[in-house]
Amino acid sequence: MRGTKRRNPRPDSSRGAIAGGAGPSGNDETQCGGGERSFSVTRRSAMWHKVLVMRLLIGLAVLSVTTAVLAETRRAVEAEARRNGVRMVWVSDGVFMMGSPDGRAKNQPQHEVYLNAFYVDQFEVTTAHYARFLGTIGQGQPRLVPMLWEQVNLVQDGDRPVMGVAWEAADAYCRWVGKRLPTEAEWEKAARGLDGRRYPWGNNEPAFTLGNYGQSVSSHTYRDSLKPVGSYEGGKSPYGIYDMAGNASEWVADWYDEEYYAKSPKSNPQGPVRGLEKVFRGGSFVSSSLAMKSVSRESNFPDDKGLHVGIRCAQDAF
């Protein structure tokens, strides 16, 4: 026995089970069991990866179709607008601040409004466009208040905004060209944009280089008092829309309610259900500088031909 070296004992099965986490087979079974669990986890991960990829692909497909539909709708609207000889401007969907935190009570309170995207005419409806409408429905050439205006000469005055139009006629015209009157909220967003500016051009006070206002009607003719639509480049709104302060005021779709802002919906308000007068917006050639503010609201009976009120049409984006 002398000189015989003692061999290290073979690891018993219990040590193998503890170390490897397997039974009597030791490391062999441990490796096999770990492989099965690893394969199961890998398979589940692959399945989830496929699900996520499929969801992503479906989402991208829906987005692509939606984008294509909106683009096609936009192209169709723009093509129709070109056929009518009127350029329209896209106003994107989103939230803006409507009204004023101070000033006249009917312009308060200032409140947040969400609007769907829409189109609005870049220029006010001209006498030439309106004359085509009257010719189609058999009413002849437009005439304004005879004691104040000469009869419109369509050759010389066709590029001026039409005025002396009742709300009912303005509504009929917009429908005739496949459009509608803008809501009060749409009109204000188109005029002032998203930054809460006081006037279409910004916060600077009105100037005669920015809009046509502050005139008297006592001794002027139609041609003298009005300017061709789109004459005031510096007076454009953030969306590039002309004459939203000055030249002609503009009818909108809403009935008038002085307290409507306090109870109006936060999303796409359509105005009161009923009322006695319709709202018109935007200063005119006879307005004071105060009435040129984009929050300013005025009203009149829908059958009254206000001598300074004209038309601007809108259209749903989709």
Contacts in CASP RR format, 6 or more apart in sequence:
PFRMAT RR
TARGET T0000
AUTHOR 0000-0000-0000
METHOD contacts of the structure
MODEL  1
MRGTKRRNPRPDSSRGAIAGGAGPSGNDETQCGGGERSFSVTRRSAMWHK
VLVMRLLIGLAVLSVTTAVLAETRRAVEAEARRNGVRMVWVSDGVFMMGS
PDGRAKNQPQHEVYLNAFYVDQFEVTTAHYARFLGTIGQGQPRLVPMLWE
QVNLVQDGDRPVMGVAWEAADAYCRWVGKRLPTEAEWEKAARGLDGRRYP
WGNNEPAFTLGNYGQSVSSHTYRDSLKPVGSYEGGKSPYGIYDMAGNASE
WVADWYDEEYYAKSPKSNPQGPVRGLEKVFRGGSFVSSSLAMKSVSRESN
FPDDKGLHVGIRCAQDAF
13 23 0 8 1.000
13 24 0 8 1.000
13 26 0 8 1.000
16 22 0 8 1.000
16 23 0 8 1.000
16 26 0 8 1.000
16 27 0 8 1.000
16 30 0 8 1.000
17 23 0 8 1.000
17 24 0 8 1.000
17 26 0 8 1.000
19 26 0 8 1.000
19 27 0 8 1.000
20 26 0 8 1.000
20 27 0 8 1.000
20 30 0 8 1.000
21 30 0 8 1.000
22 28 0 8 1.000
22 29 0 8 1.000
22 30 0 8 1.000
22 32 0 8 1.000
22 33 0 8 1.000
23 29 0 8 1.000
69 318 0 8 1.000
70 317 0 8 1.000
70 318 0 8 1.000
73 317 0 8 1.000
73 318 0 8 1.000
74 90 0 8 1.000
74 317 0 8 1.000
77 88 0 8 1.000
77 119 0 8 1.000
77 315 0 8 1.000
77 317 0 8 1.000
78 88 0 8 1.000
80 178 0 8 1.000
81 87 0 8 1.000
81 88 0 8 1.000
81 119 0 8 1.000
84 129 0 8 1.000
84 177 0 8 1.000
85 129 0 8 1.000
86 121 0 8 1.000
86 122 0 8 1.000
86 123 0 8 1.000
86 125 0 8 1.000
86 129 0 8 1.000
86 177 0 8 1.000
86 313 0 8 1.000
87 121 0 8 1.000
87 122 0 8 1.000
87 123 0 8 1.000
88 119 0 8 1.000
88 120 0 8 1.000
88 121 0 8 1.000
88 122 0 8 1.000
88 315 0 8 1.000
89 119 0 8 1.000
89 120 0 8 1.000
89 121 0 8 1.000
89 122 0 8 1.000
89 190 0 8 1.000
89 239 0 8 1.000
89 240 0 8 1.000
89 241 0 8 1.000
90 117 0 8 1.000
90 119 0 8 1.000
90 239 0 8 1.000
90 317 0 8 1.000
91 115 0 8 1.000
91 117 0 8 1.000
91 118 0 8 1.000
91 119 0 8 1.000
91 120 0 8 1.000
91 186 0 8 1.000
91 189 0 8 1.000
91 190 0 8 1.000
91 239 0 8 1.000
92 117 0 8 1.000
93 114 0 8 1.000
93 115 0 8 1.000
93 116 0 8 1.000
93 117 0 8 1.000
93 317 0 8 1.000
94 114 0 8 1.000
94 115 0 8 1.000
95 112 0 8 1.000
95 113 0 8 1.000
95 114 0 8 1.000
96 112 0 8 1.000
96 113 0 8 1.000
96 115 0 8 1.000
96 188 0 8 1.000
96 189 0 8 1.000
96 192 0 8 1.000
96 193 0 8 1.000
96 194 0 8 1.000
96 196 0 8 1.000
97 110 0 8 1.000
97 111 0 8 1.000
97 112 0 8 1.000
97 113 0 8 1.000
97 196 0 8 1.000
98 110 0 8 1.000
98 111 0 8 1.000
98 112 0 8 1.000
98 113 0 8 1.000
98 185 0 8 1.000
98 188 0 8 1.000
98 189 0 8 1.000
98 261 0 8 1.000
98 295 0 8 1.000
99 107 0 8 1.000
99 108 0 8 1.000
99 109 0 8 1.000
99 110 0 8 1.000
99 111 0 8 1.000
99 188 0 8 1.000
99 261 0 8 1.000
99 295 0 8 1.000
100 107 0 8 1.000
100 108 0 8 1.000
100 110 0 8 1.000
100 293 0 8 1.000
100 295 0 8 1.000
101 108 0 8 1.000
101 109 0 8 1.000
101 110 0 8 1.000
102 108 0 8 1.000
104 296 0 8 1.000
105 258 0 8 1.000
106 258 0 8 1.000
106 297 0 8 1.000
107 261 0 8 1.000
107 295 0 8 1.000
107 296 0 8 1.000
107 297 0 8 1.000
108 261 0 8 1.000
109 261 0 8 1.000
109 262 0 8 1.000
111 261 0 8 1.000
111 264 0 8 1.000
111 266 0 8 1.000
112 266 0 8 1.000
113 185 0 8 1.000
113 189 0 8 1.000
113 264 0 8 1.000
113 266 0 8 1.000
113 267 0 8 1.000
113 269 0 8 1.000
114 266 0 8 1.000
114 267 0 8 1.000
114 268 0 8 1.000
115 185 0 8 1.000
115 186 0 8 1.000
115 189 0 8 1.000
115 267 0 8 1.000
115 268 0 8 1.000
116 268 0 8 1.000
116 316 0 8 1.000
116 317 0 8 1.000
117 317 0 8 1.000
117 318 0 8 1.000
118 182 0 8 1.000
118 186 0 8 1.000
118 314 0 8 1.000
118 315 0 8 1.000
118 316 0 8 1.000
118 317 0 8 1.000
119 314 0 8 1.000
119 315 0 8 1.000
119 316 0 8 1.000
119 317 0 8 1.000
120 182 0 8 1.000
120 186 0 8 1.000
120 187 0 8 1.000
120 190 0 8 1.000
120 239 0 8 1.000
120 241 0 8 1.000
120 312 0 8 1.000
120 313 0 8 1.000
120 314 0 8 1.000
120 315 0 8 1.000
121 179 0 8 1.000
121 241 0 8 1.000
121 312 0 8 1.000
121 313 0 8 1.000
121 314 0 8 1.000
122 240 0 8 1.000
122 241 0 8 1.000
122 242 0 8 1.000
123 229 0 8 1.000
123 230 0 8 1.000
123 242 0 8 1.000
123 243 0 8 1.000
123 312 0 8 1.000
124 161 0 8 1.000
124 162 0 8 1.000
124 229 0 8 1.000
124 242 0 8 1.000
124 243 0 8 1.000
124 247 0 8 1.000
124 248 0 8 1.000
124 250 0 8 1.000
124 310 0 8 1.000
124 311 0 8 1.000
124 312 0 8 1.000
125 161 0 8 1.000
125 162 0 8 1.000
125 173 0 8 1.000
125 310 0 8 1.000
125 311 0 8 1.000
125 312 0 8 1.000
125 313 0 8 1.000
126 158 0 8 1.000
126 159 0 8 1.000
126 160 0 8 1.000
126 161 0 8 1.000
126 162 0 8 1.000
126 229 0 8 1.000
127 142 0 8 1.000
127 152 0 8 1.000
127 154 0 8 1.000
127 157 0 8 1.000
127 158 0 8 1.000
127 159 0 8 1.000
127 160 0 8 1.000
127 161 0 8 1.000
127 162 0 8 1.000
128 154 0 8 1.000
128 158 0 8 1.000
128 159 0 8 1.000
129 162 0 8 1.000
130 142 0 8 1.000
130 162 0 8 1.000
130 165 0 8 1.000
130 173 0 8 1.000
130 311 0 8 1.000
131 140 0 8 1.000
131 141 0 8 1.000
131 142 0 8 1.000
131 152 0 8 1.000
131 154 0 8 1.000
131 158 0 8 1.000
133 172 0 8 1.000
133 173 0 8 1.000
133 176 0 8 1.000
133 177 0 8 1.000
134 140 0 8 1.000
134 141 0 8 1.000
134 142 0 8 1.000
136 176 0 8 1.000
137 176 0 8 1.000
141 151 0 8 1.000
141 152 0 8 1.000
141 154 0 8 1.000
142 152 0 8 1.000
142 162 0 8 1.000
142 165 0 8 1.000
143 151 0 8 1.000
143 152 0 8 1.000
144 151 0 8 1.000
144 152 0 8 1.000
144 163 0 8 1.000
144 164 0 8 1.000
144 222 0 8 1.000
144 307 0 8 1.000
145 164 0 8 1.000
145 305 0 8 1.000
145 307 0 8 1.000
148 217 0 8 1.000
148 218 0 8 1.000
148 307 0 8 1.000
149 221 0 8 1.000
149 222 0 8 1.000
149 307 0 8 1.000
150 221 0 8 1.000
150 222 0 8 1.000
150 223 0 8 1.000
152 158 0 8 1.000
152 160 0 8 1.000
152 222 0 8 1.000
153 223 0 8 1.000
156 223 0 8 1.000
157 222 0 8 1.000
157 223 0 8 1.000
157 226 0 8 1.000
159 228 0 8 1.000
159 229 0 8 1.000
160 222 0 8 1.000
160 223 0 8 1.000
160 226 0 8 1.000
160 227 0 8 1.000
160 228 0 8 1.000
160 229 0 8 1.000
161 226 0 8 1.000
161 229 0 8 1.000
161 243 0 8 1.000
161 247 0 8 1.000
161 248 0 8 1.000
161 310 0 8 1.000
161 311 0 8 1.000
162 248 0 8 1.000
162 310 0 8 1.000
162 311 0 8 1.000
163 226 0 8 1.000
163 248 0 8 1.000
163 284 0 8 1.000
163 306 0 8 1.000
163 307 0 8 1.000
163 308 0 8 1.000
163 309 0 8 1.000
163 310 0 8 1.000
164 305 0 8 1.000
164 306 0 8 1.000
164 307 0 8 1.000
164 308 0 8 1.000
164 309 0 8 1.000
164 310 0 8 1.000
165 173 0 8 1.000
165 251 0 8 1.000
165 305 0 8 1.000
165 306 0 8 1.000
165 309 0 8 1.000
165 310 0 8 1.000
165 311 0 8 1.000
166 302 0 8 1.000
166 303 0 8 1.000
166 304 0 8 1.000
166 305 0 8 1.000
166 306 0 8 1.000
167 251 0 8 1.000
167 278 0 8 1.000
167 280 0 8 1.000
167 300 0 8 1.000
167 301 0 8 1.000
167 302 0 8 1.000
167 303 0 8 1.000
167 304 0 8 1.000
168 302 0 8 1.000
168 303 0 8 1.000
169 305 0 8 1.000
170 181 0 8 1.000
170 251 0 8 1.000
170 309 0 8 1.000
170 310 0 8 1.000
170 311 0 8 1.000
171 180 0 8 1.000
171 181 0 8 1.000
171 251 0 8 1.000
171 253 0 8 1.000
173 311 0 8 1.000
173 313 0 8 1.000
174 180 0 8 1.000
174 181 0 8 1.000
174 311 0 8 1.000
174 313 0 8 1.000
174 314 0 8 1.000
177 313 0 8 1.000
178 315 0 8 1.000
179 313 0 8 1.000
179 314 0 8 1.000
179 315 0 8 1.000
180 253 0 8 1.000
180 313 0 8 1.000
180 314 0 8 1.000
180 315 0 8 1.000
180 316 0 8 1.000
181 251 0 8 1.000
181 252 0 8 1.000
181 253 0 8 1.000
181 311 0 8 1.000
181 313 0 8 1.000
181 314 0 8 1.000
182 190 0 8 1.000
182 252 0 8 1.000
182 253 0 8 1.000
182 312 0 8 1.000
182 313 0 8 1.000
182 314 0 8 1.000
183 252 0 8 1.000
183 253 0 8 1.000
183 254 0 8 1.000
183 268 0 8 1.000
183 269 0 8 1.000
183 270 0 8 1.000
183 271 0 8 1.000
183 314 0 8 1.000
184 252 0 8 1.000
184 253 0 8 1.000
184 254 0 8 1.000
184 269 0 8 1.000
184 271 0 8 1.000
184 279 0 8 1.000
184 281 0 8 1.000
184 297 0 8 1.000
185 268 0 8 1.000
185 269 0 8 1.000
186 252 0 8 1.000
186 314 0 8 1.000
187 244 0 8 1.000
187 250 0 8 1.000
187 252 0 8 1.000
187 281 0 8 1.000
187 312 0 8 1.000
188 281 0 8 1.000
188 294 0 8 1.000
188 295 0 8 1.000
190 237 0 8 1.000
190 239 0 8 1.000
190 241 0 8 1.000
190 244 0 8 1.000
191 200 0 8 1.000
191 237 0 8 1.000
191 241 0 8 1.000
191 244 0 8 1.000
191 245 0 8 1.000
191 281 0 8 1.000
191 282 0 8 1.000
191 294 0 8 1.000
192 198 0 8 1.000
192 199 0 8 1.000
192 200 0 8 1.000
192 237 0 8 1.000
192 238 0 8 1.000
192 294 0 8 1.000
192 295 0 8 1.000
193 237 0 8 1.000
193 238 0 8 1.000
193 239 0 8 1.000
194 238 0 8 1.000
195 238 0 8 1.000
197 203 0 8 1.000
197 238 0 8 1.000
197 294 0 8 1.000
198 293 0 8 1.000
198 294 0 8 1.000
198 295 0 8 1.000
199 206 0 8 1.000
199 210 0 8 1.000
199 235 0 8 1.000
199 245 0 8 1.000
199 292 0 8 1.000
199 293 0 8 1.000
199 294 0 8 1.000
200 235 0 8 1.000
200 236 0 8 1.000
200 237 0 8 1.000
200 238 0 8 1.000
200 241 0 8 1.000
200 244 0 8 1.000
200 245 0 8 1.000
200 294 0 8 1.000
201 210 0 8 1.000
201 234 0 8 1.000
201 235 0 8 1.000
201 236 0 8 1.000
201 237 0 8 1.000
201 245 0 8 1.000
204 210 0 8 1.000
205 289 0 8 1.000
206 213 0 8 1.000
206 245 0 8 1.000
206 289 0 8 1.000
206 292 0 8 1.000
209 232 0 8 1.000
209 234 0 8 1.000
210 232 0 8 1.000
210 234 0 8 1.000
210 235 0 8 1.000
210 245 0 8 1.000
211 227 0 8 1.000
211 232 0 8 1.000
211 235 0 8 1.000
211 243 0 8 1.000
211 245 0 8 1.000
211 246 0 8 1.000
211 247 0 8 1.000
211 292 0 8 1.000
212 226 0 8 1.000
212 227 0 8 1.000
212 231 0 8 1.000
212 232 0 8 1.000
212 243 0 8 1.000
212 246 0 8 1.000
212 247 0 8 1.000
212 285 0 8 1.000
213 245 0 8 1.000
213 246 0 8 1.000
213 283 0 8 1.000
213 284 0 8 1.000
213 285 0 8 1.000
213 286 0 8 1.000
213 287 0 8 1.000
213 288 0 8 1.000
213 289 0 8 1.000
213 291 0 8 1.000
213 292 0 8 1.000
214 285 0 8 1.000
214 286 0 8 1.000
214 287 0 8 1.000
214 288 0 8 1.000
214 289 0 8 1.000
215 225 0 8 1.000
215 285 0 8 1.000
215 286 0 8 1.000
216 286 0 8 1.000
217 225 0 8 1.000
217 286 0 8 1.000
217 307 0 8 1.000
217 308 0 8 1.000
225 285 0 8 1.000
226 247 0 8 1.000
226 248 0 8 1.000
226 285 0 8 1.000
227 247 0 8 1.000
229 242 0 8 1.000
229 243 0 8 1.000
229 247 0 8 1.000
230 242 0 8 1.000
230 243 0 8 1.000
231 242 0 8 1.000
231 243 0 8 1.000
231 247 0 8 1.000
232 242 0 8 1.000
232 243 0 8 1.000
235 242 0 8 1.000
235 245 0 8 1.000
236 242 0 8 1.000
237 244 0 8 1.000
244 250 0 8 1.000
244 281 0 8 1.000
244 282 0 8 1.000
244 294 0 8 1.000
245 282 0 8 1.000
245 283 0 8 1.000
245 292 0 8 1.000
245 293 0 8 1.000
245 294 0 8 1.000
246 282 0 8 1.000
246 283 0 8 1.000
246 284 0 8 1.000
246 285 0 8 1.000
246 287 0 8 1.000
246 292 0 8 1.000
247 284 0 8 1.000
247 285 0 8 1.000
248 284 0 8 1.000
248 285 0 8 1.000
248 308 0 8 1.000
248 309 0 8 1.000
248 310 0 8 1.000
249 280 0 8 1.000
249 281 0 8 1.000
249 282 0 8 1.000
249 283 0 8 1.000
249 284 0 8 1.000
249 287 0 8 1.000
249 298 0 8 1.000
249 308 0 8 1.000
249 309 0 8 1.000
249 310 0 8 1.000
250 280 0 8 1.000
250 281 0 8 1.000
250 282 0 8 1.000
250 309 0 8 1.000
250 310 0 8 1.000
250 311 0 8 1.000
250 312 0 8 1.000
251 278 0 8 1.000
251 279 0 8 1.000
251 280 0 8 1.000
251 309 0 8 1.000
251 310 0 8 1.000
251 311 0 8 1.000
252 278 0 8 1.000
252 279 0 8 1.000
252 280 0 8 1.000
252 281 0 8 1.000
253 270 0 8 1.000
253 271 0 8 1.000
253 278 0 8 1.000
254 260 0 8 1.000
254 270 0 8 1.000
254 271 0 8 1.000
254 272 0 8 1.000
254 278 0 8 1.000
254 279 0 8 1.000
255 271 0 8 1.000
255 272 0 8 1.000
255 273 0 8 1.000
255 274 0 8 1.000
255 275 0 8 1.000
255 276 0 8 1.000
255 277 0 8 1.000
255 278 0 8 1.000
255 279 0 8 1.000
256 272 0 8 1.000
256 275 0 8 1.000
256 276 0 8 1.000
256 277 0 8 1.000
256 278 0 8 1.000
256 279 0 8 1.000
256 297 0 8 1.000
256 299 0 8 1.000
257 271 0 8 1.000
257 272 0 8 1.000
257 275 0 8 1.000
260 271 0 8 1.000
260 272 0 8 1.000
264 271 0 8 1.000
276 301 0 8 1.000
277 299 0 8 1.000
277 300 0 8 1.000
277 301 0 8 1.000
277 302 0 8 1.000
278 299 0 8 1.000
278 300 0 8 1.000
278 301 0 8 1.000
278 302 0 8 1.000
279 297 0 8 1.000
279 298 0 8 1.000
279 299 0 8 1.000
280 298 0 8 1.000
280 299 0 8 1.000
280 300 0 8 1.000
280 309 0 8 1.000
280 310 0 8 1.000
281 296 0 8 1.000
281 297 0 8 1.000
281 298 0 8 1.000
282 291 0 8 1.000
282 292 0 8 1.000
282 294 0 8 1.000
282 296 0 8 1.000
283 291 0 8 1.000
283 292 0 8 1.000
283 296 0 8 1.000
284 291 0 8 1.000
284 308 0 8 1.000
284 309 0 8 1.000
285 308 0 8 1.000
286 308 0 8 1.000
287 308 0 8 1.000
290 296 0 8 1.000
291 298 0 8 1.000
300 306 0 8 1.000
300 309 0 8 1.000
END
